[in-house]
Amino acid sequence: MAEVKKETKTTEKRAKKVYTLEEIKYNPQNSTMAIISCIPIVALVLMFVEKKDLFVRYHATQFALFNIVYFIGFIPFIGAPIAGLLSMIFFVLFIIGILKVTKGERFDIPYLSDFALKLMGEIN
């Protein structure tokens, strides 16, 4: 009898990095990048481009996510009633974020910070 060899394919799964808030430390050398990471359109770019500085990447990811939530508020019939409220909340969080980042403090947007940490691990 002929012996039949089975070929087995081994697929390697890359472990996803899970970031914690303790890992996100302020780096004074990147203070300018940290400040501009709060600008929504720039944040979307930095979320994918920045690989070394977790402080910049964390804030960029949070503000990019918040920007997506903000634009969902402008979908007719879904977000129209809350568009004004979202605009005020966005403006306040934007100002608080820039002020805290300027001081070198981490700013956690409520409900988005945990998701931002997970997304950072997925994109890495």
Helices and strands as residue ranges (DSSP letters): G 21-23, G 28-30, H 31-36, H 40-49, H 54-72, G 80-82, H 83-103, H 113-123
